[in-house]
Amino acid sequence: MTNFNPENKAVLDEMLLGNPLVRAGKMFGFPAYYAGDKLCICLYEEGVGVKLPEKTAADLLADDPNVIPFRPMGRNTMRAWVQINVSRSEDYQRYEPVFEESIRHVLTLQGKR
C-alpha cells in the first residue's frame, strides 16, 4: 500500500469537512472526499487527486507546474482528473477554489446542483 501525507489530510479536512455537501470517505484505502455519492478529491502519495471539468483540468495541466495527470496505482491517466503536488501542505489552501469547483462539478454530474 502506498502512503499519503497526513499533513495534507489535516489541511484538506480543515478546508473541506466544514462544507455540508462534502463527506469523508476512502478511495483505494486512501482518505477521500465525496460530494453526494461521488468521489471528487482524494489524497494519494504526496499529492491530492481532483476531479474537474475537462477544460479546467487541461488548463491546470498546461499552466500550473504543481499539477500532473492523475495516475493512481500505476494505472492509465484518469480523464478529467489531475494531481496537485506542493512542497508544503499549507500551500493546498491556495487551491481552495479548485477544490470548490470540483465539488460543484461532481454534484452537477449527479444532478444535485
ZAVO-765292 format. One record per residue (C-alpha): x, y, z. Coordinates in steps of 0.5 Angstrom, whole numbers, padded with zeros to 4 digits. Example, Ala and Ser with C-alpha at 12.3 -4.5 7.8 and 13.67 -1.06 7.14 Angstrom:
<site><xx>0025</xx><yy>-0009</yy><zz>0016</zz></site>
<site><xx>0027</xx><yy>-0002</yy><zz>0014</zz></site>
***
This chain:
<site><xx>0000</xx><yy>0000</yy><zz>0000</zz></site>
<site><xx>0003</xx><yy>0007</yy><zz>-0002</zz></site>
<site><xx>0002</xx><yy>0012</yy><zz>0004</zz></site>
<site><xx>0000</xx><yy>0019</yy><zz>0004</zz></site>
<site><xx>0002</xx><yy>0025</yy><zz>0007</zz></site>
<site><xx>-0002</xx><yy>0026</yy><zz>0014</zz></site>
<site><xx>-0001</xx><yy>0034</yy><zz>0014</zz></site>
<site><xx>-0004</xx><yy>0034</yy><zz>0007</zz></site>
<site><xx>-0010</xx><yy>0031</yy><zz>0010</zz></site>
<site><xx>-0010</xx><yy>0036</yy><zz>0016</zz></site>
<site><xx>-0010</xx><yy>0042</yy><zz>0011</zz></site>
<site><xx>-0016</xx><yy>0039</yy><zz>0007</zz></site>
<site><xx>-0020</xx><yy>0036</yy><zz>0013</zz></site>
<site><xx>-0020</xx><yy>0044</yy><zz>0015</zz></site>
<site><xx>-0022</xx><yy>0046</yy><zz>0009</zz></site>
<site><xx>-0027</xx><yy>0041</yy><zz>0006</zz></site>
<site><xx>-0030</xx><yy>0038</yy><zz>0012</zz></site>
<site><xx>-0034</xx><yy>0044</yy><zz>0014</zz></site>
<site><xx>-0038</xx><yy>0044</yy><zz>0008</zz></site>
<site><xx>-0044</xx><yy>0040</yy><zz>0009</zz></site>
<site><xx>-0044</xx><yy>0038</yy><zz>0002</zz></site>
<site><xx>-0038</xx><yy>0034</yy><zz>0003</zz></site>
<site><xx>-0037</xx><yy>0028</yy><zz>0007</zz></site>
<site><xx>-0030</xx><yy>0024</yy><zz>0008</zz></site>
<site><xx>-0029</xx><yy>0017</yy><zz>0006</zz></site>
<site><xx>-0024</xx><yy>0013</yy><zz>0002</zz></site>
<site><xx>-0021</xx><yy>0011</yy><zz>-0005</zz></site>
<site><xx>-0017</xx><yy>0005</yy><zz>-0005</zz></site>
<site><xx>-0016</xx><yy>0006</yy><zz>0002</zz></site>
<site><xx>-0013</xx><yy>0013</yy><zz>0002</zz></site>
<site><xx>-0017</xx><yy>0019</yy><zz>0005</zz></site>
<site><xx>-0022</xx><yy>0022</yy><zz>0000</zz></site>
<site><xx>-0028</xx><yy>0027</yy><zz>0000</zz></site>
<site><xx>-0034</xx><yy>0026</yy><zz>-0003</zz></site>
<site><xx>-0040</xx><yy>0031</yy><zz>-0006</zz></site>
<site><xx>-0046</xx><yy>0027</yy><zz>-0006</zz></site>
<site><xx>-0045</xx><yy>0020</yy><zz>-0008</zz></site>
<site><xx>-0039</xx><yy>0021</yy><zz>-0012</zz></site>
<site><xx>-0031</xx><yy>0022</yy><zz>-0011</zz></site>
<site><xx>-0029</xx><yy>0029</yy><zz>-0012</zz></site>
<site><xx>-0022</xx><yy>0030</yy><zz>-0008</zz></site>
<site><xx>-0017</xx><yy>0024</yy><zz>-0005</zz></site>
<site><xx>-0010</xx><yy>0024</yy><zz>-0002</zz></site>
<site><xx>-0005</xx><yy>0020</yy><zz>-0006</zz></site>
<site><xx>0002</xx><yy>0019</yy><zz>-0004</zz></site>
<site><xx>0005</xx><yy>0026</yy><zz>-0003</zz></site>
<site><xx>-0001</xx><yy>0030</yy><zz>-0007</zz></site>
<site><xx>-0008</xx><yy>0031</yy><zz>-0008</zz></site>
<site><xx>-0012</xx><yy>0028</yy><zz>-0014</zz></site>
<site><xx>-0018</xx><yy>0032</yy><zz>-0016</zz></site>
<site><xx>-0024</xx><yy>0031</yy><zz>-0021</zz></site>
<site><xx>-0025</xx><yy>0037</yy><zz>-0025</zz></site>
<site><xx>-0029</xx><yy>0040</yy><zz>-0031</zz></site>
<site><xx>-0024</xx><yy>0037</yy><zz>-0037</zz></site>
<site><xx>-0023</xx><yy>0044</yy><zz>-0039</zz></site>
<site><xx>-0020</xx><yy>0046</yy><zz>-0032</zz></site>
<site><xx>-0016</xx><yy>0040</yy><zz>-0032</zz></site>
<site><xx>-0013</xx><yy>0042</yy><zz>-0038</zz></site>
<site><xx>-0012</xx><yy>0049</yy><zz>-0037</zz></site>
<site><xx>-0008</xx><yy>0047</yy><zz>-0030</zz></site>
<site><xx>-0004</xx><yy>0042</yy><zz>-0033</zz></site>
<site><xx>-0002</xx><yy>0047</yy><zz>-0038</zz></site>
<site><xx>-0001</xx><yy>0053</yy><zz>-0034</zz></site>
<site><xx>0001</xx><yy>0050</yy><zz>-0027</zz></site>
<site><xx>0008</xx><yy>0047</yy><zz>-0025</zz></site>
<site><xx>0005</xx><yy>0043</yy><zz>-0019</zz></site>
<site><xx>-0001</xx><yy>0040</yy><zz>-0023</zz></site>
<site><xx>0001</xx><yy>0033</yy><zz>-0026</zz></site>
<site><xx>-0004</xx><yy>0028</yy><zz>-0029</zz></site>
<site><xx>-0007</xx><yy>0023</yy><zz>-0024</zz></site>
<site><xx>-0005</xx><yy>0016</yy><zz>-0025</zz></site>
<site><xx>-0006</xx><yy>0012</yy><zz>-0018</zz></site>
<site><xx>-0003</xx><yy>0006</yy><zz>-0017</zz></site>
<site><xx>0000</xx><yy>0006</yy><zz>-0024</zz></site>
<site><xx>-0006</xx><yy>0006</yy><zz>-0028</zz></site>
<site><xx>-0007</xx><yy>0010</yy><zz>-0034</zz></site>
<site><xx>-0009</xx><yy>0017</yy><zz>-0033</zz></site>
<site><xx>-0016</xx><yy>0019</yy><zz>-0031</zz></site>
<site><xx>-0020</xx><yy>0023</yy><zz>-0035</zz></site>
<site><xx>-0021</xx><yy>0030</yy><zz>-0032</zz></site>
<site><xx>-0017</xx><yy>0028</yy><zz>-0026</zz></site>
<site><xx>-0011</xx><yy>0032</yy><zz>-0024</zz></site>
<site><xx>-0006</xx><yy>0031</yy><zz>-0018</zz></site>
<site><xx>-0003</xx><yy>0037</yy><zz>-0015</zz></site>
<site><xx>0003</xx><yy>0037</yy><zz>-0011</zz></site>
<site><xx>0006</xx><yy>0042</yy><zz>-0007</zz></site>
<site><xx>0012</xx><yy>0042</yy><zz>-0002</zz></site>
<site><xx>0008</xx><yy>0045</yy><zz>0004</zz></site>
<site><xx>0002</xx><yy>0042</yy><zz>0006</zz></site>
<site><xx>-0001</xx><yy>0049</yy><zz>0008</zz></site>
<site><xx>0000</xx><yy>0051</yy><zz>0000</zz></site>
<site><xx>-0006</xx><yy>0047</yy><zz>-0001</zz></site>
<site><xx>-0010</xx><yy>0053</yy><zz>0002</zz></site>
<site><xx>-0009</xx><yy>0057</yy><zz>-0005</zz></site>
<site><xx>-0012</xx><yy>0051</yy><zz>-0009</zz></site>
<site><xx>-0019</xx><yy>0052</yy><zz>-0005</zz></site>
<site><xx>-0022</xx><yy>0055</yy><zz>-0011</zz></site>
<site><xx>-0020</xx><yy>0049</yy><zz>-0015</zz></site>
<site><xx>-0023</xx><yy>0044</yy><zz>-0009</zz></site>
<site><xx>-0029</xx><yy>0048</yy><zz>-0009</zz></site>
<site><xx>-0030</xx><yy>0048</yy><zz>-0017</zz></site>
<site><xx>-0029</xx><yy>0040</yy><zz>-0016</zz></site>
<site><xx>-0035</xx><yy>0040</yy><zz>-0011</zz></site>
<site><xx>-0039</xx><yy>0044</yy><zz>-0015</zz></site>
<site><xx>-0038</xx><yy>0040</yy><zz>-0022</zz></site>
<site><xx>-0039</xx><yy>0033</yy><zz>-0018</zz></site>
<site><xx>-0045</xx><yy>0035</yy><zz>-0015</zz></site>
<site><xx>-0047</xx><yy>0038</yy><zz>-0022</zz></site>
<site><xx>-0046</xx><yy>0031</yy><zz>-0025</zz></site>
<site><xx>-0050</xx><yy>0028</yy><zz>-0021</zz></site>
<site><xx>-0056</xx><yy>0033</yy><zz>-0022</zz></site>
<site><xx>-0055</xx><yy>0035</yy><zz>-0015</zz></site>
<site><xx>-0054</xx><yy>0043</yy><zz>-0016</zz></site>
***
